[in-house]
Amino acid sequence: MLDSLDLTAMTTILQETLWQYPRTTLLTTLILLTLLTTRLITTLRFRTQTTAIANATHPISPPEIPYTIPFLKNATVFLNLGRNVASITHSNPTAAMFTLRVANSRHHFTTSPSISHHLLTTRGVADKLDLSPFVFRVMSHFWLDGGYHENMPREKYQTLHKYLATMMHSTVLNDLVPTFTSALSTQTADLCSFSDSIVDQHPWERAANVTSTSAGSALDAFFSPDLALNHPTIIEDDFLSETYLQQWLAGFPPQSFAPSAVRARDRIVTAMREHSLAYWKLSRGEDPGAVWANVGQTCKPMAERVLLYGSEGDFDEVKPEWERGLNAAKGNAAIVQPLQTNSPRLVFWMVWEIMRDPVLLKEVRDEIAPYVSIETNSGATHGGIQEKPRLAINAQSLRTQTPLLLGVFHEVLRMQQDSMTYKLVTDDFTVTESAEDAARFGAAHPRTYAIKNGDFVVIPHGLHNYDGRYWEDPESFDARRFWVKKGTKGGVAAPDVGFEKEEKSEELDKIEVDVSYLTTHPWGGGASVCKGKNFAIIEILLAVASIITLWDFSPVKAGLFPGLDGEKKWERTNGWKSLGGREGGIAGKLPSVMVEVRRRGV
C-alpha cells in the first residue's frame, strides 16, 4: 500500500513538473532524441563502412568510430587518448585502420605494422606526411613561443631542423660519444656518494633517482657541464613538466591542474636562456662569466642553433633584457626535455629487468665485462680521502658486441614505449596492408585505404607492441625476443624469423645472432625519424652497462615501502603490467622503488 502511494505521488509530481515547464521538457526531449539518433546513425554507418571495406576491391576510407554528441563528434576520446584508443582497438580487433572525427578533421589510426611501415618509410607515402603541426603545437602550447617557430622563414626553420639531423652523422657522434663516455666513467660512481651533505652531492644525486644519472651525463655532453651546475633542478624540472604534456597540448589551462609543472617549465626556460646568452657572448668574443667558463664545450648542433637564433635577432640589445635569447631558450629547451626524460626512463627499466633476474644479471655482466671495467685507484688519496673509482669504457665494442644487452634494450623499448606518431596529410594517397597482416587481422584479403589531404594519420606504437597476434606472451619480458638469425631479414614482411624458444639459450653462439626491430618502429621513420636515435642507443647501453658494472641493488626490507610486498624480491608495482598504466613517450610515470645500493669491486 505504501509503495502504491509513493508511486502515485511521484507520478503526480512528474505530471505537474511537465505541465509547469513544458519548454524545458521539450528541450530535454529533443536533446536526448538528438543524442540517441546520432549514436544510432553513426553506429549503423560504422557497421556499413566496416562491411564495405571487407568486400571492397578498390581504395576506401577507414570506418568512422560512432559518437553521440554531433558537434563534438569523437572529441571526448582525446581527453584520455591512449586509454580510449586502446579500448576502441580491443573492441574492433579486425580493424587495421579506423577514424576519429573532431569537428571537420579526420584522424586515421592504425595498428597494422605493414601500414605503419608504409606510412613511415615508403616513398610516395611518407613524403606526403608532415610532423610540423605537432611540433608547432608543442612550441605554442607548452613552451609558449607565441607562434615564433611556425612563423619563422621556412628556410631558416629547415636549417634549424637540419642541425638536429647532423646528430645522425658520425662526425657529430665522434664528438658527443667520447664526451658522454668520459662523463659517465667518473659520474657513475656518484650515483650515490653516501653523503648527507648537498655540497658533496652532484645535482642528479640529490633526487635519489637512478634515472637522473645518465640524464646528467647527457646534459653535460650536449650543453656543457655548466648547465647542470648552475641549474641543479633542471633534470627533475624536465621530468615534472613533461608529465603533463598531454594536458598542455589538449589546451587545458595548466595553472588549474599543475601549477608546480608550470613553475618547473619556467625554470627550464630560464636555465636555457642563461646558457644561450652565455654561448652567444662567447661566440662574439665577450666574457660569458665565471659560472659559464665551460660553455664553449656545448656540442656543435646545439651551438649552431644558438647562432642561428642570434642571426634572427634573438639577442639584439634593442630588446628588453628579459626577452633576449628567449626564443633560443625555448627552442633548445624543446630538445633538452626528451633528451632528459625518455632515455633515462629506459635506463631505469633496463636496470630493473636485469636486476630482478639473477641469471640474466650474470649473463649481461659476463657479456659486457670485456668492454666496461672498474679501474683500480691504487690506493690514491687526496687529503686522506680515497679517490673514487672510475670506469674504463670501450663504447664502440659495447655497442656492437653485446647482443644480449641490446636484446634487453629492444624488449624494454617494446614493453614501455607508449608514444604516438601524429602527422598531417599533405596530399592524397592510398595504403595497403600486407597479406600477412590481413590474415592476422582476420581479413579475407589485404585492404586498401584512401587517405585524403588535410587528414591526420596516427600510429599508437604501444598497442602493436602488446598485440598477441604478433608477440608470444606479450606481457612477459624476454631478453632474446628480438634475436634473429644472422643474415635473415626481420621486419613487417617476416615477423617470425626469430629463434625458436628452445634455441634462445646462453649456449647459443652469439656470432649467429643479430638483433632486429622486427615489426616495431620505435624511432619513427623517413624524414621525421628521431634525430637523436644513434646517440640515444649508445647513451642508454653505456649508462646501463656502467651502472650494473659498478653497483649492486637489492630491494629494501619488505613492507617498508609501497610497491614491495612479501619477500625481499623484485616485483612489478601494481598497474605497470597493463597498457593502461603506461603514459607518455617511454612509460611516463615510473614506480618508486627503494633499494639498498653497494659499490662493486671497491
C-alpha positions in Angstrom: 0.0 0.0 0.0 2.8 2.4 0.9 4.6 1.6 -2.3 1.4 2.3 -4.3 1.1 5.7 -2.6 4.7 6.6 -3.2 4.3 5.8 -6.9 1.2 7.8 -7.2 2.8 10.8 -5.5 5.8 10.6 -7.8 3.6 10.4 -10.9 1.7 13.4 -9.7 4.9 15.4 -9.2 6.2 14.5 -12.6 2.9 15.5 -14.3 2.9 18.8 -12.5 6.6 19.4 -13.5 5.9 18.6 -17.1 2.9 20.9 -17.1 4.7 23.8 -15.4 7.9 23.6 -17.5 6.9 22.5 -21.0 9.7 24.2 -22.8 12.4 22.6 -20.6 10.7 19.2 -21.1 10.6 19.7 -24.8 14.2 20.9 -25.0 15.4 17.9 -22.9 13.4 15.5 -25.0 14.9 17.0 -28.2 18.4 16.8 -26.8 18.0 13.2 -25.8 16.5 12.3 -29.2 19.3 14.0 -31.0 22.0 12.2 -29.0 20.2 8.8 -29.4 19.7 9.4 -33.1 23.3 10.5 -33.6 24.5 7.4 -31.9 22.3 5.1 -33.9 23.1 6.7 -37.2 26.9 6.7 -36.6 26.8 3.1 -35.3 25.0 2.0 -38.5 27.4 3.9 -40.6 30.4 2.3 -38.9 29.0 -1.2 -39.5 28.2 -0.4 -43.1 31.7 1.0 -43.7 33.3 -2.0 -42.0 31.4 -4.4 -44.2 32.2 -2.3 -47.3 35.9 -2.3 -46.5 35.9 -6.1 -46.0 34.4 -6.6 -49.5 35.9 -3.7 -51.4 38.2 -4.2 -54.4 39.1 -0.5 -54.5 40.5 2.1 -52.0 38.0 3.1 -49.4 38.2 5.4 -46.4 38.7 3.8 -42.9 35.5 3.3 -40.9 34.5 6.2 -38.6 34.0 5.3 -34.9 30.5 6.0 -33.6 29.9 9.1 -31.5 27.0 10.6 -29.5 27.4 14.4 -29.5 27.0 15.8 -33.0 29.2 19.0 -32.7 31.9 17.3 -30.6 31.8 14.0 -32.5 34.8 11.9 -31.2 36.4 14.9 -29.4 35.8 13.3 -25.9 38.1 10.4 -26.9 41.0 12.8 -26.8 40.5 13.6 -23.1 42.4 10.3 -22.4 43.6 9.4 -25.9 45.9 6.5 -25.1 43.4 4.6 -22.9 40.4 5.3 -25.2 42.2 4.3 -28.4 43.2 1.1 -26.7 39.6 0.4 -25.8 38.4 1.1 -29.4 41.1 -1.2 -30.8 40.2 -4.1 -28.4 36.5 -3.7 -29.3 37.3 -3.8 -33.0 40.2 -6.3 -33.4 39.7 -6.8 -37.1 40.1 -3.1 -38.0 43.5 -2.4 -39.4 42.6 1.3 -39.5 39.8 3.4 -38.0 38.9 7.1 -38.0 38.1 9.6 -35.2 36.2 12.7 -36.2 36.8 16.0 -34.4 34.8 18.9 -35.9 35.8 18.8 -39.6 39.1 17.0 -39.2 39.6 13.2 -39.6 42.3 11.3 -37.6 43.1 7.9 -39.0 44.6 5.4 -36.5 46.4 2.2 -37.5 47.8 -0.8 -35.5 48.8 -2.7 -38.6 52.6 -2.9 -38.7 52.7 -3.1 -42.5 50.6 0.0 -42.9 52.8 1.7 -40.2 55.8 0.7 -42.2 54.4 2.3 -45.4 53.4 5.5 -43.5 56.9 5.9 -42.0 59.3 4.7 -44.7 57.7 4.3 -48.2 58.4 6.9 -50.8 55.2 8.4 -52.2 53.6 8.0 -48.8 56.0 9.1 -46.1 56.8 12.3 -48.0 53.1 13.2 -48.0 53.1 13.4 -44.2 54.1 16.4 -42.1 55.1 16.3 -38.5 55.4 20.1 -38.3 51.9 20.8 -37.0 52.6 18.7 -33.9 55.9 20.4 -33.3 54.4 23.8 -33.7 51.6 22.9 -31.2 54.2 21.7 -28.7 56.1 25.0 -29.1 53.0 27.2 -28.8 51.0 25.4 -26.2 53.8 24.0 -24.0 56.7 26.4 -24.5 54.5 29.4 -25.2 56.7 30.6 -28.2 53.8 32.8 -29.5 54.0 31.2 -32.9 57.6 32.2 -33.4 58.8 28.9 -34.9 55.7 28.4 -37.0 56.1 31.9 -38.5 59.9 31.6 -38.9 61.1 31.9 -42.5 60.8 28.4 -43.9 64.4 28.2 -45.0 65.6 29.3 -41.5 63.3 26.7 -39.8 64.6 24.0 -42.1 68.2 24.9 -41.3 67.4 24.9 -37.6 66.0 21.4 -38.1 69.0 20.3 -40.2 71.3 21.0 -37.3 69.4 18.3 -35.3 69.8 15.9 -38.3 73.5 16.2 -38.1 73.3 14.2 -34.8 72.8 11.2 -37.0 76.2 11.7 -38.6 79.4 10.0 -37.4 81.3 13.3 -37.3 79.0 14.7 -34.6 78.8 11.3 -32.7 82.6 11.2 -32.7 82.5 14.3 -30.6 79.4 13.5 -28.5 80.1 9.9 -27.5 83.6 10.4 -26.1 82.4 13.4 -24.1 79.5 11.4 -22.7 81.6 8.4 -22.1 84.2 10.5 -20.2 81.5 12.0 -18.0 79.9 8.6 -17.4 83.2 7.0 -16.5 83.5 9.3 -13.5 79.9 10.2 -12.7 78.6 6.7 -12.4 80.5 6.4 -9.1 78.4 9.4 -7.9 75.1 7.6 -8.3 75.3 7.5 -4.5 78.0 9.4 -2.6 76.8 8.1 0.8 77.0 11.7 2.0 74.2 13.6 3.6 75.8 17.0 2.6 74.4 18.6 -0.5 77.8 20.2 -1.0 79.3 16.8 -1.6 76.5 15.6 -3.9 76.0 16.0 -7.7 72.8 17.6 -9.0 71.3 14.3 -10.1 72.1 12.6 -6.8 70.0 14.9 -4.8 66.9 13.3 -6.2 68.0 9.8 -5.1 66.9 8.7 -8.6 68.7 6.3 -10.9 67.1 7.9 -13.9 68.9 11.2 -13.3 72.4 9.9 -13.5 72.5 9.3 -17.3 70.5 12.4 -17.8 73.2 14.4 -16.1 75.9 12.9 -18.2 74.0 13.6 -21.4 73.3 17.1 -20.4 77.0 17.7 -19.9 77.7 16.3 -23.4 75.1 18.5 -25.1 75.2 21.8 -23.2 78.5 21.7 -21.2 78.8 20.8 -17.5 78.0 24.4 -16.5 74.2 24.0 -17.2 73.6 21.4 -14.5 76.0 23.0 -12.1 74.3 26.4 -12.4 70.8 25.0 -12.5 70.8 21.7 -10.5 67.0 21.3 -10.6 66.8 21.2 -14.4 66.7 17.4 -14.5 63.8 17.0 -12.1 62.1 20.0 -13.7 62.1 18.2 -17.0 60.5 15.1 -15.6 57.9 17.1 -13.7 56.8 19.4 -16.5 56.8 16.6 -19.1 54.3 14.6 -17.1 51.5 17.0 -18.0 52.5 17.4 -21.7 49.2 15.8 -23.0 47.0 18.2 -21.0 49.0 21.1 -22.2 48.6 20.1 -25.8 44.9 19.5 -25.3 44.6 23.1 -24.4 43.7 22.8 -20.8 45.0 25.8 -18.7 48.0 24.2 -16.8 47.7 26.6 -13.9 44.4 24.9 -13.0 45.8 21.3 -12.6 49.6 21.6 -12.3 51.0 24.9 -11.0 54.2 23.2 -9.9 54.7 21.9 -13.5 54.3 25.5 -14.8 56.9 26.7 -12.4 59.2 23.8 -13.5 58.8 24.7 -17.2 59.6 28.3 -16.5 62.8 27.3 -14.6 63.9 25.2 -17.6 63.4 28.2 -19.9 65.3 30.4 -17.5 68.2 28.0 -17.4 68.3 27.6 -21.2 68.1 31.4 -21.7 71.2 31.9 -19.5 73.0 29.1 -21.4 72.1 30.7 -24.8 73.1 34.2 -23.7 76.5 32.8 -22.4 77.3 31.0 -25.6 76.2 34.0 -27.7 78.6 36.2 -25.7 81.4 33.7 -26.1 80.9 33.5 -29.9 81.3 37.3 -30.1 84.5 37.3 -28.1 82.8 38.5 -24.9 83.2 37.1 -21.4 80.3 34.8 -20.6 81.0 35.0 -16.9 82.9 32.7 -14.5 79.9 30.4 -13.9 79.8 29.7 -17.7 83.5 29.2 -18.2 82.9 25.8 -19.9 80.0 26.9 -22.1 82.3 26.5 -25.1 82.0 22.7 -24.7 78.4 22.9 -26.0 78.1 20.4 -28.8 78.1 21.7 -32.3 74.5 21.1 -33.3 73.2 23.0 -30.2 75.8 25.7 -30.6 74.8 26.3 -34.2 71.2 26.5 -33.3 72.0 29.3 -30.8 73.9 31.2 -33.5 71.0 30.8 -35.9 68.6 32.3 -33.4 71.1 35.1 -33.0 71.2 35.8 -36.7 67.4 36.2 -36.5 67.9 39.0 -33.9 67.1 37.0 -30.8 69.9 38.6 -28.8 69.5 42.2 -30.1 70.2 44.8 -27.5 67.2 46.8 -28.5 65.0 44.1 -26.9 64.2 44.2 -23.2 66.7 42.3 -21.1 64.2 39.6 -20.2 63.4 38.9 -23.8 66.9 38.5 -25.2 67.7 34.9 -26.1 64.1 33.8 -25.2 63.4 32.1 -28.5 66.7 30.3 -28.5 66.0 29.2 -24.9 62.5 27.8 -25.8 63.8 26.1 -29.0 66.6 24.3 -27.2 64.5 23.6 -24.2 62.3 21.5 -26.5 65.4 19.5 -27.2 66.5 19.2 -23.6 63.2 17.7 -22.4 63.1 14.5 -24.5 66.8 14.2 -24.0 66.4 14.3 -20.3 63.3 12.2 -19.9 62.9 9.4 -22.5 66.4 7.8 -22.4 66.8 7.8 -18.6 63.4 6.1 -18.2 64.7 3.3 -20.5 67.8 3.1 -18.3 65.5 2.6 -15.3 63.5 -0.2 -16.9 66.6 -2.0 -18.2 68.3 -1.9 -14.8 65.0 -3.0 -13.3 64.6 -6.0 -15.6 68.2 -7.1 -15.4 68.4 -6.8 -11.6 65.2 -8.7 -11.0 66.6 -11.8 -12.8 69.8 -13.2 -11.3 70.5 -15.4 -14.3 70.1 -12.5 -16.7 72.2 -10.3 -14.5 75.1 -12.7 -14.6 74.8 -13.2 -18.3 74.8 -9.5 -19.0 77.7 -8.8 -16.7 79.7 -11.5 -18.3 78.9 -10.1 -21.7 79.9 -6.5 -21.0 82.9 -7.3 -18.8 85.4 -7.0 -21.7 84.2 -3.6 -22.6 83.3 -1.9 -19.2 85.6 -2.5 -16.2 86.3 -0.8 -12.9 89.7 0.9 -12.8 91.6 0.5 -9.6 92.8 3.6 -8.0 96.0 2.1 -6.5 95.1 3.5 -3.1 95.4 7.0 -4.3 94.1 9.6 -1.9 93.6 13.3 -1.7 94.0 14.8 1.7 93.4 11.3 3.3 90.2 10.8 1.2 90.4 7.8 -1.1 89.8 8.7 -4.8 86.5 7.4 -6.1 86.6 4.6 -8.7 86.5 5.2 -12.4 85.2 3.1 -15.3 87.2 2.1 -18.4 84.6 2.0 -21.2 85.0 0.8 -24.8 81.9 2.4 -26.3 82.3 1.1 -29.9 82.7 -2.5 -28.9 79.9 -2.3 -26.3 77.5 -1.1 -29.0 78.4 -3.8 -31.5 79.5 -6.9 -29.4 76.7 -7.2 -26.8 73.6 -8.8 -28.4 72.1 -9.8 -25.0 72.3 -6.2 -23.7 70.9 -4.9 -26.9 68.1 -7.5 -26.7 67.2 -6.2 -23.3 67.1 -2.7 -24.7 64.8 -3.7 -27.6 62.4 -5.7 -25.3 62.2 -2.8 -22.8 61.6 -0.4 -25.6 58.7 -2.7 -26.8 57.2 -3.0 -23.4 57.5 0.6 -22.3 57.0 2.7 -25.4 53.6 4.3 -25.5 54.1 7.2 -27.8 52.1 8.1 -30.9 53.3 9.2 -34.3 51.0 12.0 -35.3 51.3 13.6 -38.8 49.3 15.8 -41.2 48.5 14.5 -44.6 49.6 17.0 -47.3 48.4 15.1 -50.4 46.0 12.2 -51.2 47.4 8.7 -51.2 46.4 5.1 -50.7 48.0 2.5 -48.4 47.5 -1.3 -48.4 48.2 -3.8 -45.6 50.3 -6.8 -46.3 48.8 -10.3 -46.9 50.4 -11.4 -43.6 48.7 -8.6 -41.6 45.4 -9.2 -43.3 45.5 -12.8 -42.3 46.4 -11.9 -38.7 43.5 -9.4 -38.6 41.1 -12.0 -39.9 40.5 -10.3 -43.3 39.8 -12.3 -46.4 42.2 -10.2 -48.4 44.5 -7.2 -47.9 42.6 -3.9 -47.5 43.4 -0.7 -49.3 42.6 2.6 -47.6 42.2 6.0 -49.2 43.7 8.9 -47.1 42.8 12.5 -48.1 44.8 15.8 -48.0 44.2 17.6 -44.7 43.5 14.4 -42.7 45.8 13.2 -39.9 47.4 9.7 -39.6 48.3 8.3 -36.2 50.3 5.3 -35.1 49.8 4.3 -31.5 53.0 2.3 -31.1 52.2 0.8 -27.7 49.1 -1.0 -29.0 51.0 -3.0 -31.6 53.8 -3.7 -29.1 51.3 -5.7 -26.9 49.3 -7.3 -29.7 49.2 -11.1 -29.1 48.9 -11.7 -32.8 52.5 -10.7 -33.3 54.1 -11.4 -29.9 54.1 -14.6 -27.9 53.0 -13.8 -24.4 53.5 -10.0 -24.8 53.1 -9.2 -21.1 56.2 -11.2 -20.2 59.8 -10.0 -20.5 62.0 -11.9 -22.9 65.6 -10.6 -23.3 66.0 -12.7 -26.5 62.7 -11.8 -28.2 64.4 -9.7 -30.8 67.2 -12.0 -31.6 67.2 -13.2 -35.3 69.4 -15.5 -37.2 72.3 -13.6 -38.8 71.6 -12.9 -42.4 67.8 -13.1 -42.1 65.7 -10.0 -42.5 63.4 -9.1 -39.7 60.6 -6.6 -40.2 57.0 -6.4 -41.2 57.3 -8.9 -44.0 58.8 -11.6 -41.8 57.9 -11.2 -38.1 58.6 -14.8 -37.3 62.3 -15.1 -38.2 63.4 -15.2 -34.6 64.9 -18.3 -32.9 62.6 -20.9 -31.5 62.2 -20.7 -27.7 64.5 -23.7 -27.1 67.2 -22.1 -29.2 67.3 -18.9 -27.2 69.8 -20.0 -24.6 73.1 -18.8 -23.2 74.8 -21.7 -25.1 73.9 -20.3 -28.4 76.9 -18.9 -30.3 76.4 -15.1 -30.3 78.2 -14.9 -33.7 75.0 -16.3 -35.2 72.9 -13.5 -33.7 71.6 -10.2 -35.0 69.1 -8.0 -33.1 66.2 -6.8 -35.2 63.4 -4.3 -34.6 61.1 -6.9 -36.2 57.6 -5.2 -36.6 58.3 -2.2 -34.3 59.1 1.4 -35.3 60.2 3.0 -32.0 62.1 5.8 -33.7 59.6 6.7 -36.4 60.9 6.7 -39.9 61.6 8.6 -43.1 62.5 12.3 -42.9 61.0 12.6 -39.4 62.9 9.7 -37.8 64.2 10.6 -34.4 67.4 12.6 -35.0 68.8 11.5 -31.6 68.4 7.8 -32.3 72.0 6.9 -32.8 73.2 8.8 -29.7 70.3 7.6 -27.6 71.1 3.9 -28.3 74.7 4.4 -27.3 73.8 6.6 -24.3 71.4 4.0 -22.9 73.6 1.0 -23.4 76.6 2.8 -21.9 74.6 4.0 -18.9 73.1 0.6 -18.1 76.4 -1.2 -18.6 78.2 1.3 -16.3 75.6 1.2 -13.6 75.3 -2.6 -13.3 79.1 -2.9 -13.5 79.8 -0.5 -10.6 76.7 -1.0 -8.5 74.6 -3.8 -6.8 71.0 -3.2 -5.9 68.7 -5.1 -3.6 65.2 -4.4 -2.5 64.8 -3.0 0.9 63.0 -4.9 3.7 59.5 -6.0 2.7 56.6 -3.8 3.9 58.6 -0.6 4.4 57.9 1.0 1.1 55.0 0.9 -1.4 55.3 -1.5 -4.3 57.2 -4.1 -2.4 55.3 -6.8 -0.6 56.0 -10.3 0.7 59.6 -11.4 0.4 62.6 -9.2 -0.4 62.4 -9.6 -4.1 61.9 -7.6 -7.3 58.3 -7.2 -8.1 56.5 -5.0 -10.6 54.4 -2.3 -9.0 50.6 -2.9 -9.4 49.3 -1.4 -12.6 52.6 -1.5 -14.5 52.0 -4.6 -16.5 48.9 -3.3 -18.3 48.9 -1.0 -21.3 46.7 1.5 -19.5 49.4 2.1 -16.9 51.9 3.5 -19.4 51.7 7.1 -20.4 54.0 9.3 -22.4 56.9 8.6 -24.7 58.5 6.0 -22.6 56.1 5.0 -19.8 55.9 8.4 -18.4 55.1 7.5 -14.8 57.8 5.4 -13.1 57.1 3.4 -10.0 59.0 4.4 -6.8 61.3 1.5 -5.8 63.5 1.9 -2.8 66.7 -0.1 -2.9 69.9 -0.7 -1.0 73.0 0.1 -3.0 76.6 -1.1 -2.8 79.6 -0.3 -5.0 81.1 -3.3 -6.6 84.8 -4.1 -6.8 85.9 -1.3 -4.3 
